[in-house]
Amino acid sequence: MNKQQPSETKEFVGYLKNGIWLFGISSWLFGITDRSIASFADGYLSALDLTQLLTAATFFVAWLFLKPTTNP
C-alpha cells in the first residue's frame, strides 16, 4: 500500500499545478480586461495606460509558457 501513495501524491500535485495555472490564466485575463476598460473609460489612451497594458500582456504571455507538463 505504501507504493501506491507516492503515485497518488504525484497525481494530486499534478492536478494542483494545473489548477493553479488555470486560475492564473483567468486572473490575468480579468486583469487585462480591467485595465483595458479603465484605460479607455476616459476616451483616450495615455502613455501610462499603454505601459500598464503592455506589461500585463507580457506577463500573461509569460504565464502561458509556464504551463505544467504532464508526466506519462
C-alpha positions in Angstrom: 0.0 0.0 0.0 3.0 2.3 0.5 4.0 2.0 -3.1 0.6 3.4 -4.2 0.8 6.5 -2.0 3.6 8.3 -3.9 1.8 7.8 -7.2 -1.4 9.3 -5.7 0.7 12.2 -4.3 2.3 12.9 -7.7 -1.2 12.8 -9.3 -2.5 15.3 -6.7 0.4 17.6 -7.2 -0.1 17.5 -10.9 -3.7 18.4 -10.6 -2.8 21.2 -8.1 -0.2 22.6 -10.5 -2.7 22.5 -13.4 -5.4 24.1 -11.3 -3.1 27.0 -10.2 -2.1 27.5 -13.8 -5.7 27.7 -15.0 -6.6 30.0 -12.1 -3.7 32.2 -13.2 -5.0 32.4 -16.7 -8.4 33.6 -15.6 -6.8 36.1 -13.2 -4.5 37.6 -15.9 -7.4 37.8 -18.4 -9.5 39.6 -15.8 -6.6 42.0 -15.0 -6.0 42.8 -18.7 -9.8 43.3 -19.2 -10.0 45.5 -16.2 -7.0 47.6 -17.3 -8.4 47.9 -20.8 -11.8 49.2 -19.5 -10.1 51.6 -17.1 -7.8 52.9 -19.8 -10.5 53.6 -22.4 -13.0 54.9 -19.9 -11.8 58.5 -20.2 -11.8 58.4 -24.0 -8.0 58.3 -24.8 -5.0 56.1 -24.2 -2.1 57.7 -22.3 1.4 56.5 -22.2 1.0 55.2 -18.6 -2.1 53.3 -19.7 -0.3 51.8 -22.6 2.6 50.8 -20.5 0.3 49.0 -18.0 -1.5 47.2 -20.7 1.7 46.0 -22.4 3.2 44.9 -19.1 0.1 42.9 -18.2 0.0 41.3 -21.6 3.7 40.4 -21.4 3.3 38.8 -18.0 0.2 36.9 -19.4 2.2 35.5 -22.3 5.0 34.5 -19.9 2.4 32.8 -17.7 1.2 30.8 -20.7 4.7 29.5 -21.2 4.8 28.2 -17.6 2.2 25.5 -18.3 2.9 22.5 -16.1 4.0 19.4 -18.0 2.1 16.1 -17.7 4.0 13.0 -16.8 3.3 9.8 -18.8 
